[in-house]
Amino acid sequence: MFTGYSAGEKRACRLATVAPELELGSEVHVVWGEPDGGTRKATVEPHQQISVRAVVSPAPYSEAARLQYAQGWRTGTR
């Protein structure tokens, strides 16, 4: 869904939808890209779908955000 580099976490981060029964730390392969080269929009480069190895991790990625922020959706408590 989204991709980027987190300077604070010093790692590349991707956001994908996975089956809820997968445990944290599970290795998965996620299909990246759209079928048939993607959209025809001029602002999006044509591309091929690829399978990317990933590890199921908690969200948010930042341990400080997960454990120290005010209670709410980020911490899983309300």
All heavy atoms as a GROMACS GRO file, in nm:
protein
  596
    1MET      N    1   0.082  -0.118   0.000
    1MET     CA    2   0.000   0.000   0.000
    1MET      C    3   0.087   0.126   0.000
    1MET      O    4   0.067   0.214  -0.080
    1MET     CB    5  -0.093  -0.002   0.121
    1MET     CG    6  -0.192  -0.118   0.118
    1MET     SD    7  -0.286  -0.133   0.270
    1MET     CE    8  -0.414  -0.014   0.239
    2PHE      N    9   0.181   0.134   0.093
    2PHE     CA   10   0.269   0.250   0.102
    2PHE      C   11   0.411   0.203   0.128
    2PHE      O   12   0.432   0.097   0.185
    2PHE     CB   13   0.225   0.344   0.214
    2PHE     CG   14   0.085   0.392   0.199
    2PHE    CD1   15  -0.018   0.334   0.271
    2PHE    CD2   16   0.054   0.495   0.112
    2PHE    CE1   17  -0.149   0.377   0.256
    2PHE    CE2   18  -0.076   0.539   0.097
    2PHE     CZ   19  -0.178   0.480   0.169
    3THR      N   20   0.508   0.283   0.090
    3THR     CA   21   0.647   0.248   0.113
    3THR      C   22   0.725   0.374   0.147
    3THR      O   23   0.687   0.484   0.108
    3THR     CB   24   0.707   0.178  -0.011
    3THR    OG1   25   0.839   0.138   0.018
    3THR    CG2   26   0.707   0.270  -0.131
    4GLY      N   27   0.833   0.358   0.220
    4GLY     CA   28   0.917   0.473   0.254
    4GLY      C   29   1.032   0.431   0.343
    4GLY      O   30   1.043   0.315   0.384
    5TYR      N   31   1.119   0.524   0.372
    5TYR     CA   32   1.232   0.500   0.460
    5TYR      C   33   1.213   0.582   0.586
    5TYR      O   34   1.182   0.702   0.579
    5TYR     CB   35   1.364   0.540   0.393
    5TYR     CG   36   1.484   0.518   0.483
    5TYR    CD1   37   1.537   0.390   0.498
    5TYR    CD2   38   1.540   0.622   0.555
    5TYR    CE1   39   1.645   0.368   0.581
    5TYR    CE2   40   1.648   0.601   0.638
    5TYR     CZ   41   1.700   0.474   0.651
    5TYR     OH   42   1.806   0.452   0.734
    6SER      N   43   1.229   0.519   0.701
    6SER     CA   44   1.216   0.588   0.829
    6SER      C   45   1.356   0.616   0.884
    6SER      O   46   1.427   0.521   0.923
    6SER     CB   47   1.136   0.503   0.928
    6SER     OG   48   1.143   0.560   1.056
    7ALA      N   49   1.394   0.743   0.887
    7ALA     CA   50   1.525   0.778   0.942
    7ALA      C   51   1.530   0.746   1.091
    7ALA      O   52   1.633   0.702   1.143
    7ALA     CB   53   1.553   0.926   0.918
    8GLY      N   54   1.419   0.767   1.160
    8GLY     CA   55   1.414   0.737   1.304
    8GLY      C   56   1.432   0.590   1.334
    8GLY      O   57   1.497   0.552   1.432
    9GLU      N   58   1.377   0.505   1.251
    9GLU     CA   59   1.388   0.360   1.269
    9GLU      C   60   1.507   0.302   1.194
    9GLU      O   61   1.543   0.186   1.212
    9GLU     CB   62   1.260   0.292   1.222
    9GLU     CG   63   1.138   0.327   1.302
    9GLU     CD   64   1.152   0.290   1.449
    9GLU    OE1   65   1.182   0.172   1.479
    9GLU    OE2   66   1.134   0.379   1.534
   10LYS      N   67   1.567   0.383   1.107
   10LYS     CA   68   1.682   0.341   1.025
   10LYS      C   69   1.650   0.215   0.944
   10LYS      O   70   1.728   0.121   0.940
   10LYS     CB   71   1.805   0.320   1.112
   10LYS     CG   72   1.850   0.445   1.182
   10LYS     CD   73   1.977   0.421   1.261
   10LYS     CE   74   2.024   0.548   1.324
   10LYS     NZ   75   1.961   0.581   1.448
   11ARG      N   76   1.531   0.214   0.881
   11ARG     CA   77   1.494   0.100   0.798
   11ARG      C   78   1.387   0.140   0.698
   11ARG      O   79   1.316   0.238   0.718
   11ARG     CB   80   1.445  -0.016   0.884
   11ARG     CG   81   1.316   0.014   0.959
   11ARG     CD   82   1.266  -0.102   1.038
   11ARG     NE   83   1.358  -0.131   1.146
   11ARG     CZ   84   1.340  -0.224   1.236
   11ARG    NH1   85   1.235  -0.299   1.231
   11ARG    NH2   86   1.426  -0.244   1.333
   12ALA      N   87   1.378   0.059   0.594
   12ALA     CA   88   1.272   0.077   0.496
   12ALA      C   89   1.145   0.018   0.554
   12ALA      O   90   1.147  -0.087   0.617
   12ALA     CB   91   1.308   0.007   0.366
   13CYS      N   92   1.034   0.086   0.536
   13CYS     CA   93   0.906   0.041   0.589
   13CYS      C   94   0.804   0.032   0.477
   13CYS      O   95   0.800   0.119   0.392
   13CYS     CB   96   0.856   0.139   0.695
   13CYS     SG   97   0.968   0.162   0.833
   14ARG      N   98   0.726  -0.072   0.479
   14ARG     CA   99   0.618  -0.091   0.382
   14ARG      C  100   0.492  -0.120   0.460
   14ARG      O  101   0.496  -0.183   0.564
   14ARG     CB  102   0.642  -0.212   0.294
   14ARG     CG  103   0.743  -0.214   0.182
   14ARG     CD  104   0.846  -0.126   0.174
   14ARG     NE  105   0.948  -0.147   0.072
   14ARG     CZ  106   1.062  -0.089   0.085
   14ARG    NH1  107   1.089  -0.019   0.192
   14ARG    NH2  108   1.152  -0.100  -0.007
   15LEU      N  109   0.381  -0.079   0.406
   15LEU     CA  110   0.252  -0.108   0.466
   15LEU      C  111   0.175  -0.197   0.369
   15LEU      O  112   0.159  -0.162   0.253
   15LEU     CB  113   0.175   0.020   0.493
   15LEU     CG  114   0.039   0.005   0.560
   15LEU    CD1  115   0.054  -0.058   0.698
   15LEU    CD2  116  -0.029   0.140   0.571
   16ALA      N  117   0.134  -0.312   0.418
   16ALA     CA  118   0.058  -0.406   0.336
   16ALA      C  119  -0.054  -0.466   0.420
   16ALA      O  120  -0.048  -0.465   0.542
   16ALA     CB  121   0.148  -0.517   0.283
   17THR      N  122  -0.153  -0.517   0.354
   17THR     CA  123  -0.262  -0.585   0.422
   17THR      C  124  -0.231  -0.734   0.423
   17THR      O  125  -0.204  -0.792   0.317
   17THR     CB  126  -0.394  -0.559   0.348
   17THR    OG1  127  -0.415  -0.418   0.342
   17THR    CG2  128  -0.509  -0.623   0.419
   18VAL      N  129  -0.233  -0.796   0.541
   18VAL     CA  130  -0.207  -0.938   0.554
   18VAL      C  131  -0.318  -1.002   0.636
   18VAL      O  132  -0.395  -0.934   0.704
   18VAL     CB  133  -0.070  -0.967   0.620
   18VAL    CG1  134   0.044  -0.914   0.535
   18VAL    CG2  135  -0.063  -0.910   0.760
   19ALA      N  136  -0.325  -1.133   0.633
   19ALA     CA  137  -0.426  -1.207   0.708
   19ALA      C  138  -0.406  -1.182   0.858
   19ALA      O  139  -0.293  -1.188   0.906
   19ALA     CB  140  -0.417  -1.356   0.677
   20PRO      N  141  -0.513  -1.154   0.932
   20PRO     CA  142  -0.500  -1.120   1.074
   20PRO      C  143  -0.446  -1.234   1.160
   20PRO      O  144  -0.392  -1.210   1.267
   20PRO     CB  145  -0.642  -1.082   1.116
   20PRO     CG  146  -0.731  -1.138   1.013
   20PRO     CD  147  -0.651  -1.148   0.887
   21GLU      N  148  -0.456  -1.358   1.114
   21GLU     CA  149  -0.405  -1.470   1.195
   21GLU      C  150  -0.253  -1.487   1.188
   21GLU      O  151  -0.195  -1.564   1.263
   21GLU     CB  152  -0.475  -1.602   1.158
   21GLU     CG  153  -0.453  -1.648   1.016
   21GLU     CD  154  -0.556  -1.594   0.917
   21GLU    OE1  155  -0.636  -1.506   0.953
   21GLU    OE2  156  -0.554  -1.641   0.802
   22LEU      N  157  -0.186  -1.412   1.100
   22LEU     CA  158  -0.040  -1.420   1.093
   22LEU      C  159   0.022  -1.360   1.219
   22LEU      O  160  -0.017  -1.252   1.264
   22LEU     CB  161   0.013  -1.345   0.970
   22LEU     CG  162  -0.014  -1.413   0.837
   22LEU    CD1  163   0.026  -1.321   0.722
   22LEU    CD2  164   0.063  -1.542   0.828
   23GLU      N  165   0.119  -1.430   1.275
   23GLU     CA  166   0.184  -1.382   1.396
   23GLU      C  167   0.293  -1.281   1.363
   23GLU      O  168   0.353  -1.287   1.255
   23GLU     CB  169   0.246  -1.500   1.471
   23GLU     CG  170   0.143  -1.598   1.524
   23GLU     CD  171   0.206  -1.707   1.609
   23GLU    OE1  172   0.314  -1.684   1.665
   23GLU    OE2  173   0.146  -1.815   1.616
   24LEU      N  174   0.319  -1.189   1.456
   24LEU     CA  175   0.430  -1.095   1.438
   24LEU      C  176   0.557  -1.176   1.421
   24LEU      O  177   0.578  -1.276   1.488
   24LEU     CB  178   0.442  -1.002   1.559
   24LEU     CG  179   0.325  -0.908   1.584
   24LEU    CD1  180   0.351  -0.824   1.709
   24LEU    CD2  181   0.301  -0.819   1.464
   25GLY      N  182   0.640  -1.132   1.329
   25GLY     CA  183   0.766  -1.202   1.302
   25GLY      C  184   0.756  -1.303   1.190
   25GLY      O  185   0.857  -1.355   1.143
   26SER      N  186   0.634  -1.335   1.143
   26SER     CA  187   0.617  -1.429   1.033
   26SER      C  188   0.676  -1.372   0.906
   26SER      O  189   0.663  -1.253   0.878
   26SER     CB  190   0.468  -1.458   1.008
   26SER     OG  191   0.408  -1.517   1.119
   27GLU      N  192   0.744  -1.456   0.828
   27GLU     CA  193   0.794  -1.412   0.698
   27GLU      C  194   0.687  -1.437   0.594
   27GLU      O  195   0.627  -1.544   0.591
   27GLU     CB  196   0.922  -1.486   0.661
   27GLU     CG  197   0.983  -1.434   0.532
   27GLU     CD  198   1.118  -1.495   0.501
   27GLU    OE1  199   1.209  -1.484   0.585
   27GLU    OE2  200   1.131  -1.553   0.392
   28VAL      N  201   0.662  -1.338   0.512
   28VAL     CA  202   0.561  -1.348   0.407
   28VAL      C  203   0.619  -1.296   0.277
   28VAL      O  204   0.726  -1.233   0.276
   28VAL     CB  205   0.433  -1.268   0.443
   28VAL    CG1  206   0.365  -1.325   0.565
   28VAL    CG2  207   0.465  -1.121   0.463
   29HIS      N  208   0.551  -1.322   0.168
   29HIS     CA  209   0.585  -1.263   0.039
   29HIS      C  210   0.465  -1.180  -0.003
   29HIS      O  211   0.353  -1.230  -0.009
   29HIS     CB  212   0.620  -1.370  -0.064
   29HIS     CG  213   0.752  -1.433  -0.035
   29HIS    ND1  214   0.869  -1.391  -0.094
   29HIS    CD2  215   0.787  -1.532   0.049
   29HIS    CE1  216   0.969  -1.463  -0.047
   29HIS    NE2  217   0.922  -1.550   0.040
   30VAL      N  218   0.489  -1.053  -0.031
   30VAL     CA  219   0.384  -0.960  -0.067
   30VAL      C  220   0.401  -0.923  -0.214
   30VAL      O  221   0.512  -0.894  -0.259
   30VAL     CB  222   0.394  -0.832   0.021
   30VAL    CG1  223   0.286  -0.733  -0.015
   30VAL    CG2  224   0.387  -0.868   0.168
   31VAL      N  225   0.291  -0.925  -0.288
   31VAL     CA  226   0.297  -0.885  -0.429
   31VAL      C  227   0.293  -0.733  -0.434
   31VAL      O  228   0.202  -0.670  -0.383
   31VAL     CB  229   0.178  -0.945  -0.509
   31VAL    CG1  230   0.180  -0.893  -0.653
   31VAL    CG2  231   0.186  -1.096  -0.505
   32TRP      N  232   0.397  -0.674  -0.495
   32TRP     CA  233   0.407  -0.528  -0.506
   32TRP      C  234   0.380  -0.489  -0.650
   32TRP      O  235   0.431  -0.549  -0.744
   32TRP     CB  236   0.547  -0.483  -0.465
   32TRP     CG  237   0.563  -0.334  -0.472
   32TRP    CD1  238   0.535  -0.244  -0.376
   32TRP    CD2  239   0.608  -0.258  -0.586
   32TRP    NE1  240   0.560  -0.117  -0.421
   32TRP    CE2  241   0.605  -0.122  -0.549
   32TRP    CE3  242   0.649  -0.293  -0.714
   32TRP    CZ2  243   0.643  -0.021  -0.636
   32TRP    CZ3  244   0.686  -0.192  -0.801
   32TRP    CH2  245   0.683  -0.057  -0.761
   33GLY      N  246   0.300  -0.387  -0.668
   33GLY     CA  247   0.271  -0.335  -0.801
   33GLY      C  248   0.133  -0.374  -0.848
   33GLY      O  249   0.064  -0.455  -0.788
   34GLU      N  250   0.094  -0.312  -0.956
   34GLU     CA  251  -0.037  -0.336  -1.014
   34GLU      C  252  -0.024  -0.429  -1.134
   34GLU      O  253   0.079  -0.429  -1.202
   34GLU     CB  254  -0.098  -0.204  -1.057
   34GLU     CG  255  -0.120  -0.107  -0.943
   34GLU     CD  256  -0.163   0.029  -0.993
   34GLU    OE1  257  -0.075   0.106  -1.036
   34GLU    OE2  258  -0.284   0.055  -0.989
   35PRO      N  259  -0.128  -0.507  -1.163
   35PRO     CA  260  -0.121  -0.596  -1.279
   35PRO      C  261  -0.112  -0.518  -1.410
   35PRO      O  262  -0.154  -0.402  -1.419
   35PRO     CB  263  -0.250  -0.677  -1.271
   35PRO     CG  264  -0.341  -0.602  -1.180
   35PRO     CD  265  -0.254  -0.517  -1.092
   36ASP      N  266  -0.056  -0.582  -1.510
   36ASP     CA  267  -0.049  -0.527  -1.647
   36ASP      C  268   0.023  -0.393  -1.656
   36ASP      O  269  -0.016  -0.305  -1.732
   36ASP     CB  270  -0.190  -0.514  -1.707
   36ASP     CG  271  -0.264  -0.649  -1.709
   36ASP    OD1  272  -0.198  -0.750  -1.742
   36ASP    OD2  273  -0.383  -0.650  -1.678
   37GLY      N  274   0.125  -0.374  -1.573
   37GLY     CA  275   0.205  -0.252  -1.581
   37GLY      C  276   0.148  -0.133  -1.508
   37GLY      O  277   0.206  -0.026  -1.509
   38GLY      N  278   0.033  -0.149  -1.444
   38GLY     CA  279  -0.025  -0.040  -1.365
   38GLY      C  280  -0.112   0.053  -1.446
   38GLY      O  281  -0.154   0.022  -1.557
   39THR      N  282  -0.132   0.167  -1.390
   39THR     CA  283  -0.220   0.267  -1.449
   39THR      C  284  -0.160   0.330  -1.575
   39THR      O  285  -0.040   0.323  -1.597
   39THR     CB  286  -0.250   0.377  -1.346
   39THR    OG1  287  -0.337   0.472  -1.405
   39THR    CG2  288  -0.125   0.449  -1.300
   40ARG      N  289  -0.244   0.393  -1.654
   40ARG     CA  290  -0.195   0.464  -1.773
   40ARG      C  291  -0.170   0.611  -1.744
   40ARG      O  292  -0.144   0.689  -1.835
   40ARG     CB  293  -0.297   0.450  -1.886
   40ARG     CG  294  -0.308   0.309  -1.936
   40ARG     CD  295  -0.403   0.301  -2.052
   40ARG     NE  296  -0.415   0.162  -2.093
   40ARG     CZ  297  -0.447   0.124  -2.214
   40ARG    NH1  298  -0.474   0.214  -2.306
   40ARG    NH2  299  -0.456  -0.003  -2.244
   41LYS      N  300  -0.179   0.651  -1.616
   41LYS     CA  301  -0.155   0.791  -1.580
   41LYS      C  302  -0.012   0.830  -1.618
   41LYS      O  303   0.083   0.754  -1.594
   41LYS     CB  304  -0.175   0.812  -1.430
   41LYS     CG  305  -0.318   0.793  -1.385
   41LYS     CD  306  -0.329   0.814  -1.236
   41LYS     CE  307  -0.470   0.792  -1.188
   41LYS     NZ  308  -0.481   0.802  -1.041
   42ALA      N  309   0.003   0.948  -1.671
   42ALA     CA  310   0.135   0.994  -1.715
   42ALA      C  311   0.232   1.014  -1.598
   42ALA      O  312   0.353   1.009  -1.615
   42ALA     CB  313   0.121   1.126  -1.791
   43THR      N  314   0.180   1.031  -1.477
   43THR     CA  315   0.266   1.055  -1.361
   43THR      C  316   0.313   0.927  -1.294
   43THR      O  317   0.390   0.932  -1.199
   43THR     CB  318   0.191   1.140  -1.257
   43THR    OG1  319   0.070   1.073  -1.222
   43THR    CG2  320   0.160   1.278  -1.311
   44VAL      N  321   0.268   0.810  -1.344
   44VAL     CA  322   0.307   0.682  -1.286
   44VAL      C  323   0.382   0.601  -1.389
   44VAL      O  324   0.332   0.578  -1.500
   44VAL     CB  325   0.183   0.603  -1.238
   44VAL    CG1  326   0.224   0.469  -1.180
   44VAL    CG2  327   0.104   0.685  -1.136
   45GLU      N  328   0.504   0.559  -1.356
   45GLU     CA  329   0.584   0.480  -1.449
   45GLU      C  330   0.526   0.341  -1.465
   45GLU      O  331   0.481   0.281  -1.367
   45GLU     CB  332   0.727   0.465  -1.398
   45GLU     CG  333   0.808   0.591  -1.400
   45GLU     CD  334   0.952   0.566  -1.356
   45GLU    OE1  335   0.999   0.450  -1.366
   45GLU    OE2  336   1.014   0.660  -1.312
   46PRO      N  337   0.528   0.287  -1.586
   46PRO     CA  338   0.488   0.148  -1.605
   46PRO      C  339   0.584   0.057  -1.524
   46PRO      O  340   0.701   0.089  -1.509
   46PRO     CB  341   0.506   0.124  -1.755
   46PRO     CG  342   0.507   0.260  -1.816
   46PRO     CD  343   0.564   0.351  -1.712
   47HIS      N  344   0.532  -0.052  -1.473
   47HIS     CA  345   0.615  -0.140  -1.391
   47HIS      C  346   0.565  -0.283  -1.400
   47HIS      O  347   0.457  -0.310  -1.452
   47HIS     CB  348   0.614  -0.093  -1.246
   47HIS     CG  349   0.478  -0.091  -1.185
   47HIS    ND1  350   0.393   0.017  -1.196
   47HIS    CD2  351   0.408  -0.186  -1.117
   47HIS    CE1  352   0.279  -0.009  -1.136
   47HIS    NE2  353   0.285  -0.132  -1.087
   48GLN      N  354   0.644  -0.376  -1.347
   48GLN     CA  355   0.606  -0.516  -1.339
   48GLN      C  356   0.579  -0.550  -1.194
   48GLN      O  357   0.647  -0.500  -1.104
   48GLN     CB  358   0.718  -0.606  -1.391
   48GLN     CG  359   0.744  -0.591  -1.539
   48GLN     CD  360   0.855  -0.684  -1.585
   48GLN    OE1  361   0.925  -0.746  -1.507
   48GLN    NE2  362   0.871  -0.692  -1.715
   49GLN      N  363   0.483  -0.638  -1.170
   49GLN     CA  364   0.458  -0.685  -1.035
   49GLN      C  365   0.575  -0.773  -0.993
   49GLN      O  366   0.629  -0.848  -1.074
   49GLN     CB  367   0.330  -0.768  -1.028
   49GLN     CG  368   0.205  -0.687  -1.027
   49GLN     CD  369   0.083  -0.775  -1.006
   49GLN    OE1  370   0.072  -0.881  -1.064
   49GLN    NE2  371  -0.009  -0.728  -0.924
   50ILE      N  372   0.613  -0.763  -0.865
   50ILE     CA  373   0.717  -0.850  -0.812
   50ILE      C  374   0.673  -0.899  -0.674
   50ILE      O  375   0.589  -0.839  -0.608
   50ILE     CB  376   0.854  -0.778  -0.800
   50ILE    CG1  377   0.844  -0.656  -0.708
   50ILE    CG2  378   0.908  -0.740  -0.936
   50ILE    CD1  379   0.979  -0.594  -0.673
   51SER      N  380   0.732  -1.008  -0.632
   51SER     CA  381   0.708  -1.063  -0.499
   51SER      C  382   0.820  -1.013  -0.408
   51SER      O  383   0.938  -1.029  -0.440
   51SER     CB  384   0.708  -1.215  -0.504
   51SER     OG  385   0.690  -1.269  -0.375
   52VAL      N  386   0.783  -0.952  -0.296
   52VAL     CA  387   0.880  -0.894  -0.204
   52VAL      C  388   0.873  -0.970  -0.070
   52VAL      O  389   0.764  -0.989  -0.016
   52VAL     CB  390   0.849  -0.744  -0.179
   52VAL    CG1  391   0.947  -0.683  -0.082
   52VAL    CG2  392   0.848  -0.668  -0.310
   53ARG      N  393   0.989  -1.014  -0.020
   53ARG     CA  394   0.994  -1.081   0.110
   53ARG      C  395   0.975  -0.977   0.218
   53ARG      O  396   1.032  -0.869   0.213
   53ARG     CB  397   1.130  -1.150   0.128
   53ARG     CG  398   1.139  -1.233   0.255
   53ARG     CD  399   1.274  -1.299   0.267
   53ARG     NE  400   1.381  -1.201   0.278
   53ARG     CZ  401   1.419  -1.143   0.391
   53ARG    NH1  402   1.358  -1.170   0.504
   53ARG    NH2  403   1.516  -1.056   0.392
   54ALA      N  404   0.894  -1.010   0.317
   54ALA     CA  405   0.866  -0.915   0.425
   54ALA      C  406   0.848  -0.991   0.556
   54ALA      O  407   0.826  -1.112   0.558
   54ALA     CB  408   0.740  -0.836   0.393
   55VAL      N  409   0.858  -0.919   0.666
   55VAL     CA  410   0.835  -0.974   0.799
   55VAL      C  411   0.717  -0.899   0.861
   55VAL      O  412   0.714  -0.776   0.859
   55VAL     CB  413   0.960  -0.959   0.888
   55VAL    CG1  414   0.934  -1.006   1.029
   55VAL    CG2  415   1.077  -1.035   0.827
   56VAL      N  416   0.620  -0.972   0.913
   56VAL     CA  417   0.503  -0.911   0.974
   56VAL      C  418   0.548  -0.839   1.101
   56VAL      O  419   0.610  -0.898   1.190
   56VAL     CB  420   0.395  -1.016   1.008
   56VAL    CG1  421   0.277  -0.952   1.079
   56VAL    CG2  422   0.351  -1.088   0.882
   57SER      N  423   0.521  -0.710   1.107
   57SER     CA  424   0.564  -0.625   1.219
   57SER      C  425   0.445  -0.547   1.272
   57SER      O  426   0.347  -0.526   1.201
   57SER     CB  427   0.672  -0.527   1.171
   57SER     OG  428   0.782  -0.595   1.118
   58PRO      N  429   0.455  -0.502   1.396
   58PRO     CA  430   0.344  -0.423   1.452
   58PRO      C  431   0.339  -0.283   1.392
   58PRO      O  432   0.438  -0.235   1.337
   58PRO     CB  433   0.376  -0.416   1.601
   58PRO     CG  434   0.525  -0.428   1.606
   58PRO     CD  435   0.563  -0.519   1.493
   59ALA      N  436   0.224  -0.222   1.402
   59ALA     CA  437   0.210  -0.083   1.358
   59ALA      C  438   0.165  -0.002   1.478
   59ALA      O  439   0.085  -0.050   1.557
   59ALA     CB  440   0.108  -0.072   1.246
   60PRO      N  441   0.212   0.119   1.497
   60PRO     CA  442   0.317   0.181   1.416
   60PRO      C  443   0.452   0.112   1.437
   60PRO      O  444   0.472   0.042   1.536
   60PRO     CB  445   0.321   0.325   1.465
   60PRO     CG  446   0.256   0.325   1.598
   60PRO     CD  447   0.165   0.207   1.603
   61TYR      N  448   0.542   0.133   1.342
   61TYR     CA  449   0.673   0.068   1.347
   61TYR      C  450   0.753   0.112   1.468
   61TYR      O  451   0.825   0.034   1.528
   61TYR     CB  452   0.755   0.101   1.221
   61TYR     CG  453   0.690   0.054   1.093
   61TYR    CD1  454   0.644   0.144   0.999
   61TYR    CD2  455   0.675  -0.081   1.068
   61TYR    CE1  456   0.586   0.100   0.881
   61TYR    CE2  457   0.616  -0.126   0.951
   61TYR     CZ  458   0.572  -0.035   0.858
   61TYR     OH  459   0.515  -0.078   0.744
   62SER      N  460   0.743   0.236   1.503
   62SER     CA  461   0.822   0.292   1.612
   62SER      C  462   0.779   0.234   1.746
   62SER      O  463   0.662   0.244   1.786
   62SER     CB  464   0.807   0.444   1.615
   62SER     OG  465   0.861   0.496   1.735
   63GLU      N  466   0.871   0.174   1.817
   63GLU     CA  467   0.841   0.119   1.950
   63GLU      C  468   0.796   0.230   2.045
   63GLU      O  469   0.703   0.211   2.123
   63GLU     CB  470   0.963   0.048   2.007
   63GLU     CG  471   0.936  -0.022   2.138
   63GLU     CD  472   1.054  -0.102   2.187
   63GLU    OE1  473   1.127  -0.159   2.104
   63GLU    OE2  474   1.075  -0.106   2.310
   64ALA      N  475   0.858   0.346   2.036
   64ALA     CA  476   0.818   0.458   2.122
   64ALA      C  477   0.674   0.498   2.095
   64ALA      O  478   0.596   0.523   2.187
   64ALA     CB  479   0.912   0.577   2.101
   65ALA      N  480   0.634   0.503   1.969
   65ALA     CA  481   0.497   0.540   1.934
   65ALA      C  482   0.398   0.436   1.985
   65ALA      O  483   0.291   0.469   2.034
   65ALA     CB  484   0.483   0.557   1.784
   66ARG      N  485   0.435   0.308   1.973
   66ARG     CA  486   0.345   0.201   2.018
   66ARG      C  487   0.330   0.199   2.170
   66ARG      O  488   0.223   0.173   2.222
   66ARG     CB  489   0.397   0.065   1.974
   66ARG     CG  490   0.362   0.026   1.836
   66ARG     CD  491   0.386  -0.122   1.810
   66ARG     NE  492   0.501  -0.182   1.874
   66ARG     CZ  493   0.626  -0.179   1.825
   66ARG    NH1  494   0.650  -0.117   1.711
   66ARG    NH2  495   0.725  -0.236   1.888
   67LEU      N  496   0.438   0.223   2.242
   67LEU     CA  497   0.438   0.200   2.386
   67LEU      C  498   0.426   0.325   2.472
   67LEU      O  499   0.385   0.317   2.587
   67LEU     CB  500   0.565   0.125   2.426
   67LEU     CG  501   0.587  -0.010   2.355
   67LEU    CD1  502   0.718  -0.071   2.396
   67LEU    CD2  503   0.470  -0.103   2.380
   68GLN      N  504   0.461   0.442   2.417
   68GLN     CA  505   0.467   0.561   2.501
   68GLN      C  506   0.368   0.671   2.465
   68GLN      O  507   0.348   0.762   2.544
   68GLN     CB  508   0.610   0.618   2.498
   68GLN     CG  509   0.712   0.520   2.551
   68GLN     CD  510   0.854   0.567   2.526
   68GLN    OE1  511   0.878   0.679   2.484
   68GLN    NE2  512   0.949   0.480   2.551
   69TYR      N  513   0.306   0.664   2.347
   69TYR     CA  514   0.211   0.766   2.310
   69TYR      C  515   0.085   0.755   2.397
   69TYR      O  516   0.061   0.654   2.460
   69TYR     CB  517   0.172   0.754   2.164
   69TYR     CG  518   0.272   0.811   2.065
   69TYR    CD1  519   0.402   0.842   2.102
   69TYR    CD2  520   0.237   0.831   1.933
   69TYR    CE1  521   0.493   0.892   2.012
   69TYR    CE2  522   0.328   0.882   1.841
   69TYR     CZ  523   0.456   0.912   1.882
   69TYR     OH  524   0.545   0.962   1.792
   70ALA      N  525   0.006   0.858   2.395
   70ALA     CA  526  -0.121   0.857   2.468
   70ALA      C  527  -0.206   0.740   2.422
   70ALA      O  528  -0.196   0.697   2.307
   70ALA     CB  529  -0.195   0.989   2.447
   71GLN      N  530  -0.290   0.690   2.508
   71GLN     CA  531  -0.375   0.577   2.473
   71GLN      C  532  -0.465   0.612   2.355
   71GLN      O  533  -0.510   0.725   2.341
   71GLN     CB  534  -0.460   0.537   2.592
   71GLN     CG  535  -0.379   0.478   2.704
   71GLN     CD  536  -0.467   0.430   2.818
   71GLN    OE1  537  -0.584   0.462   2.825
   71GLN    NE2  538  -0.408   0.354   2.907
   72GLY      N  539  -0.488   0.514   2.271
   72GLY     CA  540  -0.571   0.533   2.154
   72GLY      C  541  -0.540   0.428   2.051
   72GLY      O  542  -0.483   0.324   2.082
   73TRP      N  543  -0.572   0.455   1.924
   73TRP     CA  544  -0.553   0.354   1.820
   73TRP      C  545  -0.408   0.314   1.802
   73TRP      O  546  -0.379   0.202   1.765
   73TRP     CB  547  -0.614   0.401   1.688
   73TRP     CG  548  -0.541   0.515   1.624
   73TRP    CD1  549  -0.564   0.648   1.644
   73TRP    CD2  550  -0.432   0.508   1.532
   73TRP    NE1  551  -0.478   0.723   1.569
   73TRP    CE2  552  -0.396   0.640   1.500
   73TRP    CE3  553  -0.362   0.402   1.475
   73TRP    CZ2  554  -0.292   0.668   1.412
   73TRP    CZ3  555  -0.259   0.432   1.387
   73TRP    CH2  556  -0.225   0.563   1.356
   74ARG      N  557  -0.313   0.404   1.830
   74ARG     CA  558  -0.172   0.369   1.811
   74ARG      C  559  -0.124   0.265   1.911
   74ARG      O  560  -0.037   0.185   1.881
   74ARG     CB  561  -0.085   0.494   1.823
   74ARG     CG  562  -0.094   0.586   1.706
   74ARG     CD  563   0.007   0.700   1.721
   74ARG     NE  564   0.010   0.781   1.604
   74ARG     CZ  565  -0.057   0.895   1.592
   74ARG    NH1  566  -0.132   0.939   1.691
   74ARG    NH2  567  -0.050   0.965   1.482
   75THR      N  568  -0.177   0.267   2.030
   75THR     CA  569  -0.131   0.177   2.134
   75THR      C  570  -0.219   0.053   2.148
   75THR      O  571  -0.186  -0.036   2.224
   75THR     CB  572  -0.126   0.249   2.270
   75THR    OG1  573  -0.257   0.295   2.301
   75THR    CG2  574  -0.028   0.364   2.269
   76GLY      N  575  -0.328   0.049   2.077
   76GLY     CA  576  -0.418  -0.066   2.086
   76GLY      C  577  -0.505  -0.065   2.210
   76GLY      O  578  -0.573  -0.160   2.239
   77THR      N  579  -0.500   0.044   2.287
   77THR     CA  580  -0.586   0.057   2.406
   77THR      C  581  -0.669   0.182   2.391
   77THR      O  582  -0.634   0.273   2.318
   77THR     CB  583  -0.502   0.066   2.534
   77THR    OG1  584  -0.417   0.180   2.525
   77THR    CG2  585  -0.417  -0.058   2.555
   78ARG      N  586  -0.777   0.190   2.464
   78ARG     CA  587  -0.863   0.308   2.455
   78ARG      C  588  -0.897   0.358   2.591
   78ARG      O  589  -0.906   0.294   2.687
   78ARG     CB  590  -0.988   0.276   2.376
   78ARG     CG  591  -0.950   0.234   2.236
   78ARG     CD  592  -1.066   0.256   2.141
   78ARG     NE  593  -1.031   0.199   2.015
   78ARG     CZ  594  -0.979   0.268   1.914
   78ARG    NH1  595  -0.958   0.393   1.923
   78ARG    NH2  596  -0.952   0.209   1.802
   0.00000   0.00000   0.00000
